[in-house]
Amino acid sequence: MPQSNSLKILVVEDESLIAEMIRIMLEDVGHTVPHVAYKMSTAVKALEEEDIDFAVFDINLKGGAEGIELAKIAQNKGIPFMFLTSYSDRGTIDAAKITKPGAFVIKPFTEEELYSGIEISLLHLSPKTDRVVTLKDGHHNLVLKADEIIFAKADNVYVEVCTTDKRHLIRQSLTAFAKALPGEGFIRVHRSFIINKKFITTHTRLAVHLGEYEVPISRSYKEEVLSKLEA
């Protein structure tokens, strides 16, 4: 399974077997699950004190609607989230919709349904929240934080993506990768390179330096690149 730019995900589920299954599914696609909470008090502590990127809430903990109360806390803290539920009745869904979750996933679910719920949730983030880039990698999706991408390099039929914490190898073209990026902040400087402008430390007419990395500027892109860098 491919690695992703690891999101720290809080899982709140009172059935231990389901909680463990969710943890394994999420870690299998590259995320980290630093906390699995089986009750509301533990979940509240994690939301209030820990650095959480995303949360998966079971709507009904021990038969109550505590998941909805947790969602309100996450909403106030700007943490994106999705709901899991065994119930598809209108009353439960309507009560949960007030908190504006990114997605609902009905139990039982597959790994693909769980991950798709996260992907849809991240696509619904407001402009004030971290921008994300969702890339197809085989049968799975790779979710990266756009502001953590330093550069991308074409490598035959793959793209090597260098982020602030790791490198990823994705089977797709650099052109396809470029289409998935946000409209602002990224510059193609070479047939084989796209860079994130925010990481540029210095540049010449021949190359840009992104901290320890040096990326060449090709002749065909030079005029356009320099006009953007010197604007």
C-alpha positions in Angstrom: 0.0 0.0 0.0 1.3 3.5 -0.7 2.5 5.9 2.0 0.8 9.2 2.3 1.8 12.5 3.8 0.7 11.2 7.2 -2.3 12.9 8.8 -2.7 12.5 12.5 -6.1 11.0 12.9 -8.2 10.6 16.0 -10.5 7.6 16.0 -13.5 7.6 18.3 -15.3 4.3 18.4 -16.7 2.4 21.4 -16.5 -1.0 19.8 -12.8 -2.1 20.3 -12.8 -4.5 17.3 -14.1 -1.9 14.9 -11.8 0.7 16.3 -8.8 -1.5 15.8 -9.9 -2.3 12.3 -10.2 1.4 11.5 -6.7 2.0 12.9 -5.2 -0.7 10.8 -7.0 0.5 7.7 -5.8 4.1 8.2 -2.2 3.1 8.9 -2.2 0.8 5.9 -2.7 3.8 3.6 0.0 5.8 5.4 -1.8 7.8 8.1 -0.9 7.7 11.8 -3.5 7.1 14.5 -1.9 8.4 17.7 -5.2 8.1 19.6 -8.1 5.7 19.7 -10.7 6.8 22.1 -13.5 4.5 23.3 -15.3 7.1 25.4 -16.2 10.8 25.2 -13.9 12.0 28.0 -10.8 10.5 26.4 -11.8 12.0 23.0 -12.3 15.4 24.5 -8.9 15.3 26.1 -7.2 14.4 22.7 -9.1 17.2 20.9 -8.2 19.8 23.4 -4.6 18.9 24.1 -3.2 17.1 21.0 -2.2 18.1 17.5 -4.9 16.4 15.5 -5.3 16.8 11.7 -8.5 14.8 11.3 -11.1 12.9 13.3 -13.3 9.9 12.7 -16.3 9.9 15.1 -18.8 7.2 15.7 -22.1 9.2 16.1 -23.5 6.9 18.8 -21.2 6.1 21.7 -22.7 3.7 24.2 -26.1 4.4 22.7 -26.0 8.2 23.0 -25.3 10.9 20.5 -21.9 11.9 22.1 -20.2 11.8 18.7 -22.2 14.8 17.7 -21.1 16.7 20.8 -17.5 15.8 20.0 -18.0 17.0 16.4 -19.0 20.4 17.8 -15.7 20.6 19.7 -13.8 19.7 16.5 -15.7 22.2 14.5 -14.8 25.0 17.0 -11.2 24.0 16.8 -11.1 23.9 13.0 -10.4 20.1 12.9 -12.1 18.4 9.9 -14.0 15.2 10.7 -16.3 12.6 9.4 -19.0 10.4 11.0 -19.4 6.6 11.2 -22.8 5.3 12.1 -24.8 2.1 12.2 -27.9 4.3 11.7 -29.2 5.7 8.5 -32.5 7.1 9.9 -33.3 10.7 9.0 -33.4 11.9 12.6 -29.8 10.8 13.4 -28.5 12.1 10.1 -30.3 15.5 10.5 -28.9 16.0 14.0 -25.4 15.2 12.8 -25.7 17.4 9.7 -25.8 20.5 11.9 -22.1 20.1 12.7 -21.2 20.0 9.0 -19.2 16.8 8.8 -17.1 16.1 5.7 -18.8 12.8 5.1 -21.0 10.0 6.6 -19.9 6.4 6.3 -22.4 3.7 7.2 -21.3 0.5 9.0 -20.3 -2.0 7.9 -17.8 -0.3 5.5 -14.8 -1.2 3.4 -11.3 0.3 3.5 -12.1 2.1 0.2 -15.3 3.6 1.7 -13.5 4.8 4.8 -10.7 6.4 2.8 -13.1 7.9 0.3 -14.9 9.5 3.3 -11.7 11.1 4.4 -10.9 12.3 0.9 -14.3 13.8 0.5 -14.0 15.5 3.9 -10.7 17.1 3.0 -12.0 18.3 -0.3 -14.7 20.2 1.5 -12.3 22.1 3.7 -12.7 25.8 3.9 -10.0 28.2 2.5 -8.7 28.9 6.0 -7.8 25.2 6.5 -4.7 23.6 5.1 -4.9 23.1 1.4 -4.7 19.5 0.4 -3.7 17.7 -2.8 -5.4 14.4 -3.6 -3.5 12.1 -6.1 -4.6 8.8 -7.6 -2.0 6.1 -7.0 -3.2 2.9 -8.4 -6.4 1.9 -6.6 -5.7 4.2 -3.7 -5.5 8.0 -3.1 -2.6 9.9 -1.7 -3.5 13.0 0.3 -0.7 15.6 0.7 -0.8 19.0 2.4 0.0 21.4 -0.5 2.0 23.7 1.7 4.4 20.9 2.7 5.3 20.0 -0.9 8.8 21.3 -1.7 9.1 20.1 -5.2 8.1 17.3 -7.6 10.4 15.5 -10.1 9.5 13.4 -13.0 11.1 10.0 -12.9 10.2 7.9 -16.0 6.6 6.8 -15.4 6.7 8.0 -11.8 6.7 11.4 -10.0 8.9 11.8 -6.9 7.3 14.2 -4.5 9.6 15.8 -1.9 7.7 17.1 1.2 8.9 18.6 4.4 9.0 15.2 6.1 9.4 12.5 3.5 9.6 11.6 -0.2 6.8 9.8 -2.1 6.9 7.9 -5.4 3.6 8.1 -7.4 2.9 6.3 -10.6 1.6 9.1 -12.8 2.9 11.9 -15.1 4.2 15.2 -13.9 1.5 16.9 -16.1 -1.2 14.9 -14.3 0.4 15.8 -10.9 0.4 19.5 -11.9 -3.3 19.5 -12.6 -4.0 18.3 -9.0 -2.1 21.2 -7.5 -3.7 24.4 -6.2 -3.6 27.3 -8.7 -1.2 29.4 -6.8 2.2 28.9 -5.4 3.6 26.2 -7.7 5.9 26.9 -10.7 7.1 24.5 -13.4 10.7 25.4 -13.9 11.8 22.4 -16.1 10.2 19.6 -18.1 11.0 17.4 -15.1 10.5 19.7 -12.1 7.7 21.6 -10.4 8.6 23.7 -7.3 6.7 25.3 -4.4 7.6 29.0 -4.6 7.3 29.4 -0.8 10.4 27.2 -0.2 12.7 29.2 -2.6 15.7 30.6 -0.7 17.7 32.0 -3.6 17.7 31.8 -7.4 19.9 32.5 -10.4 19.1 32.5 -14.1 20.1 28.8 -14.2 18.6 27.3 -11.0 16.5 27.8 -7.9 17.6 26.8 -4.4 15.0 25.3 -2.1 17.1 25.1 1.1 19.4 22.2 0.5 17.9 21.4 -2.9 19.0 22.8 -6.2 16.6 22.6 -9.1 17.6 23.6 -12.6 15.7 26.1 -14.7 15.5 24.9 -18.3 15.9 27.2 -21.2 12.3 26.7 -22.4 10.9 27.7 -19.1 13.4 30.4 -18.1 11.6 33.5 -19.3 8.3 32.6 -17.7 10.0 31.4 -14.4 12.1 34.5 -14.0 9.2 36.8 -14.7 7.3 35.1 -11.8 10.2 35.1 -9.5 11.2 38.7 -10.1 7.7 40.1 -10.2 
